[in-house]
Amino acid sequence: MGQPAPAGTGQLDAVSCGNATHCWAVGSPAPVNASTAPTTTPVAPSPVIDATTDGGKTWVAESLALTPTPALAGISCPDANLCMAVGLNGAGSAGIVLVTRDGGATWTAASVPTGAVVLTSVDCAGTADCTAIASDGTTFWSAHSTDFGGTWTRDGSLPAGLEDAGALSCAVDGTCLVTGFTATTAGHGQGAVAVSIDGGMTWSAATVPAGTGLLQSATCTTVTTCLAVGTTSSTVSAVVPARGAILSSDDGGHTWSATGSPAPVDDMYGIACPSPLICAVVGTDWTGTPAVGEGAVGRSLDGGLTFSASRTEYTPLALTAVACPTTAGCIAVGGNTVAHLTLPRPPRARTATRGTSTTLPRRVGR
């Protein structure tokens, strides 16, 4: 069930939940139309952080004392009071790290990893330990903070040639995944996954089937079993309507293969699995000629072996990110909309046949 985000919200790109009721979504400011913008009074800042304290029923915009407004690409909230958001400063000249320690009442600028011209994602294992993906304009690399953004240490570089490094997903055993692509021909690329087994200190390129389309998100459901989603399109220079793609790994993200299961959603942008059996995916369904996209949701009750489409209401825009704080529900965002997803319970008799049944929770440090 979707609803409009708070008035003025531009493009929401990431979401994180501190618990079942407290979630935050971040994104980029709405563009200003110079031809209609008032010339005598300042334009109100566009919200780039929206929050809910009732599990997604209502949302409010949280103010930032920053001018110009930054563009935020990632957020991680280890509890209901602490969140870290990362992205690009309002001038477009350097990365930015924002933190709150009072549940979003105030946001303050933290230190930025040295050399980071942009930060694309962040994952906080607890109240102090955070890992972020940064770029110096040429290479993507990870940085680690043990004091919630007070100081940063540069860790390993992601594999050479990886572009558009996306959402970072780390688990308690130190396994971290980042999706992206490697260029093939002009305007086209092959889906790629970077994997770390030591919390981001070192990275290697996973083995992905030749011809894989662009990959947007990945997560591990158990110690060995991981899932990645994206699209069959290889076009990086424009949005080309295509079918969804689902890959799986049985060795902790090092080797990937197509699942063979029909994708429940066309272009897929986000996946979250609150248990080894239950997963939710979000993205776009394309209809008509010319194709028009709207938000779409799919779910799995068998650890990603099969997916089915879910019914949606008021999801007029693509859903680009999802977070599942419990096995009963998730929060999804996309464009200037937010949505609450209700998850069904898996059948008692059904168990996943791939991987192990050991849940892979969020990290608690390294």
BELSUL-V491930 format. One record per residue. RES is the residue in three letters. SS is DSSP state (@ for helix, = for strand, . for the rest). PHI is phi in degrees with one decimal (* if undefined). NEAR is the number of other ideal C-beta (glycine too) atoms within 12 Angstrom. Layout:
BEGIN
res->{RES:RES}
ss->{SS:SS}
phi->{PHI:PHI}
near->{NEAR:NEAR}
END
This chain:
BEGIN
res->{MET:GLY:GLN:PRO:ALA:PRO:ALA:GLY:THR:GLY:GLN:LEU:ASP:ALA:VAL:SER:CYS:GLY:ASN:ALA:THR:HIS:CYS:TRP:ALA:VAL:GLY:SER:PRO:ALA:PRO:VAL:ASN:ALA:SER:THR:ALA:PRO:THR:THR:THR:PRO:VAL:ALA:PRO:SER:PRO:VAL:ILE:ASP:ALA:THR:THR:ASP:GLY:GLY:LYS:THR:TRP:VAL:ALA:GLU:SER:LEU:ALA:LEU:THR:PRO:THR:PRO:ALA:LEU:ALA:GLY:ILE:SER:CYS:PRO:ASP:ALA:ASN:LEU:CYS:MET:ALA:VAL:GLY:LEU:ASN:GLY:ALA:GLY:SER:ALA:GLY:ILE:VAL:LEU:VAL:THR:ARG:ASP:GLY:GLY:ALA:THR:TRP:THR:ALA:ALA:SER:VAL:PRO:THR:GLY:ALA:VAL:VAL:LEU:THR:SER:VAL:ASP:CYS:ALA:GLY:THR:ALA:ASP:CYS:THR:ALA:ILE:ALA:SER:ASP:GLY:THR:THR:PHE:TRP:SER:ALA:HIS:SER:THR:ASP:PHE:GLY:GLY:THR:TRP:THR:ARG:ASP:GLY:SER:LEU:PRO:ALA:GLY:LEU:GLU:ASP:ALA:GLY:ALA:LEU:SER:CYS:ALA:VAL:ASP:GLY:THR:CYS:LEU:VAL:THR:GLY:PHE:THR:ALA:THR:THR:ALA:GLY:HIS:GLY:GLN:GLY:ALA:VAL:ALA:VAL:SER:ILE:ASP:GLY:GLY:MET:THR:TRP:SER:ALA:ALA:THR:VAL:PRO:ALA:GLY:THR:GLY:LEU:LEU:GLN:SER:ALA:THR:CYS:THR:THR:VAL:THR:THR:CYS:LEU:ALA:VAL:GLY:THR:THR:SER:SER:THR:VAL:SER:ALA:VAL:VAL:PRO:ALA:ARG:GLY:ALA:ILE:LEU:SER:SER:ASP:ASP:GLY:GLY:HIS:THR:TRP:SER:ALA:THR:GLY:SER:PRO:ALA:PRO:VAL:ASP:ASP:MET:TYR:GLY:ILE:ALA:CYS:PRO:SER:PRO:LEU:ILE:CYS:ALA:VAL:VAL:GLY:THR:ASP:TRP:THR:GLY:THR:PRO:ALA:VAL:GLY:GLU:GLY:ALA:VAL:GLY:ARG:SER:LEU:ASP:GLY:GLY:LEU:THR:PHE:SER:ALA:SER:ARG:THR:GLU:TYR:THR:PRO:LEU:ALA:LEU:THR:ALA:VAL:ALA:CYS:PRO:THR:THR:ALA:GLY:CYS:ILE:ALA:VAL:GLY:GLY:ASN:THR:VAL:ALA:HIS:LEU:THR:LEU:PRO:ARG:PRO:PRO:ARG:ALA:ARG:THR:ALA:THR:ARG:GLY:THR:SER:THR:THR:LEU:PRO:ARG:ARG:VAL:GLY:ARG}
ss->{.:=:=:=:.:.:.:.:.:.:=:=:=:=:=:=:=:.:.:.:.:.:=:=:=:=:=:=:.:.:.:.:.:.:.:.:.:.:.:.:.:.:.:.:.:.:.:.:=:=:=:=:.:.:.:.:.:.:.:=:=:.:.:.:.:.:.:.:.:.:=:=:=:=:=:=:.:.:.:.:.:.:=:=:=:=:=:=:.:.:.:.:.:.:=:=:=:=:=:=:.:.:.:.:.:.:.:=:=:.:.:.:.:.:.:.:.:=:=:=:=:=:=:=:.:.:.:.:.:=:=:=:=:=:=:.:.:.:.:=:=:=:=:=:=:.:.:.:.:.:.:.:=:=:=:=:=:.:.:.:.:.:=:.:.:.:.:=:=:=:.:.:.:.:.:=:=:=:=:=:=:=:=:.:.:.:.:=:=:=:=:=:=:=:=:=:.:.:.:.:.:.:.:=:=:.:=:.:.:.:.:.:.:.:=:=:=:=:=:=:.:=:.:.:.:=:=:=:=:=:=:.:.:.:=:.:.:.:.:.:.:.:=:=:=:=:=:=:=:.:.:.:.:.:=:.:=:=:.:.:.:.:.:.:.:=:.:=:=:=:=:=:.:.:.:.:.:.:=:=:=:=:=:=:=:=:=:.:.:.:.:=:=:=:=:=:=:=:=:=:.:.:.:.:.:.:.:=:=:.:.:.:.:.:.:.:.:.:.:.:=:=:=:.:.:.:.:.:=:=:=:=:=:=:=:.:=:=:=:=:=:=:.:.:.:.:.:.:.:.:.:.:.:.:.:.:.:.:=:.:.:.:.:.:.:.}
phi->{*:-100.3:-159.6:-64.8:-71.4:-50.3:-52.8:92.5:-61.3:-91.0:-115.6:-87.2:-124.2:-151.5:-148.4:-147.7:-121.5:-79.2:-159.3:-67.3:-113.6:-103.6:-136.0:-132.1:-121.0:-131.2:-173.4:-107.4:-67.7:-68.5:-67.1:-94.1:-83.7:-62.0:-76.8:-114.8:-67.2:-64.5:-103.5:-104.8:-126.4:-63.4:-79.6:-61.9:-60.2:-77.5:-63.2:-121.8:-133.5:-115.7:-135.9:-130.5:-117.8:-130.1:71.9:100.7:-70.7:-132.9:-133.1:-134.0:-85.0:-106.8:-81.5:-123.9:-86.5:-132.5:-136.0:-73.4:-71.6:-75.3:-108.0:-104.5:-110.3:-149.0:-151.2:-142.8:-123.2:-71.7:-153.7:-74.3:-110.8:-106.0:-144.7:-127.2:-118.8:-133.8:170.6:-124.6:-66.4:-62.9:-80.9:71.9:-109.5:-163.1:-68.4:-140.4:-128.2:-118.6:-133.5:-128.4:-119.6:-130.7:67.4:94.2:-62.0:-137.3:-119.8:-128.7:-77.3:-101.5:-69.4:-112.7:-52.4:-56.3:88.9:-81.7:-87.5:-162.4:-119.4:-103.3:-166.5:-151.0:-139.8:-104.5:-79.2:-165.4:-77.7:-138.0:-90.4:-134.3:-123.7:-127.1:-102.9:-129.0:-137.2:-99.6:97.0:-124.1:-125.5:-91.8:-151.3:-107.0:-129.5:-127.6:-124.7:-108.6:-132.7:53.6:91.0:-67.5:-141.3:-132.2:-119.7:-73.1:-104.3:-83.2:-81.8:-71.2:-54.4:-57.6:90.7:-71.6:-120.2:54.6:-58.2:-102.1:-62.0:-91.5:-129.4:-121.7:-121.8:-64.1:-82.9:96.8:-73.1:-127.1:-126.1:-137.2:-96.8:-177.2:-150.7:-115.6:-66.2:-114.5:-127.0:-57.3:78.8:-133.7:-152.5:-109.9:-56.1:-142.0:-133.3:-99.2:-128.7:-128.7:-108.8:-131.5:71.8:103.0:-68.6:-137.6:-133.8:-140.7:-85.7:-74.8:-87.4:-120.0:-56.3:-58.9:86.6:-62.9:-73.7:-65.9:-106.1:-117.0:-160.2:-147.6:-156.7:-107.3:-95.4:-140.5:-59.3:-112.5:-94.2:-134.7:-131.0:-134.3:-130.4:-177.4:-140.2:-79.0:-72.7:-108.8:-80.8:-105.1:-92.3:-161.9:-83.3:-116.8:-54.3:-153.5:-89.0:-74.7:-131.1:-127.7:-114.4:-132.0:-133.3:-109.0:-129.8:75.4:96.8:-85.1:-131.7:-123.3:-146.2:-67.1:-74.1:84.2:-82.0:-58.0:-76.1:-79.2:-134.7:-69.6:-51.2:-110.1:-116.7:-145.3:-142.4:-144.1:-129.8:-75.5:-151.5:-62.1:-102.5:-100.8:-137.9:-126.6:-124.5:-133.2:176.5:-130.1:-108.6:-102.1:-137.6:80.8:-135.8:-66.5:-65.6:-120.2:-101.5:-140.9:-62.6:-141.5:-136.2:-135.3:-142.0:-126.0:-115.7:-133.8:71.6:94.0:-64.5:-139.2:-127.9:-134.9:-76.0:-108.6:-75.4:-128.3:-133.1:50.4:-130.2:-71.9:-123.5:-55.0:-92.1:-111.7:-154.0:-146.6:-133.4:-121.9:-72.2:-139.9:-78.9:-99.1:-161.8:-136.7:-119.0:-124.6:-139.0:178.9:59.2:-107.7:-127.5:-128.7:-146.2:-108.5:-109.2:-100.7:-100.6:-78.8:-82.9:-71.7:-57.3:-60.8:-82.6:-92.4:-134.2:-70.2:-97.5:-105.9:78.1:-116.7:-98.7:-80.3:-66.1:-108.6:-78.4:-63.2:-68.0:-121.4:126.3:-147.2}
near->{23:32:26:24:41:29:15:25:36:33:31:53:44:50:50:50:39:34:25:24:25:32:49:51:51:51:41:29:33:26:17:19:10:9:8:9:15:12:10:6:7:11:20:18:24:35:36:44:50:43:44:39:24:17:30:37:17:19:35:26:34:32:24:32:14:26:16:21:36:38:38:49:41:46:49:47:43:34:29:27:23:33:47:53:49:49:43:36:28:25:15:17:16:27:42:42:42:45:39:37:25:17:26:37:17:18:35:23:25:31:27:34:37:16:21:32:25:34:48:41:49:50:45:40:35:27:25:25:32:50:50:50:48:45:34:22:16:16:24:42:41:44:42:38:38:21:19:34:38:20:19:33:25:25:30:29:29:41:28:19:21:36:30:31:40:40:44:51:47:46:38:24:28:31:42:48:51:49:51:42:37:31:22:21:12:10:15:22:30:34:44:45:51:49:42:40:26:21:33:46:22:20:36:28:29:38:22:37:25:15:17:34:37:44:51:49:51:50:50:47:44:35:25:27:40:46:53:52:56:46:39:28:34:29:23:28:16:12:22:23:25:26:26:42:45:42:44:44:36:27:23:33:45:24:21:38:25:27:31:16:26:19:35:33:45:38:39:50:46:51:51:46:45:35:34:36:34:36:51:52:52:51:48:42:34:26:13:10:7:10:18:17:29:30:45:44:46:42:40:44:30:31:39:45:28:27:36:23:24:32:19:33:18:21:35:23:34:41:51:44:48:53:50:39:34:25:25:20:34:43:52:53:50:42:33:37:38:46:47:39:44:25:31:22:17:26:12:8:8:18:19:31:17:28:30:21:18:20:24:33:22:37:31:18:22:29}
END
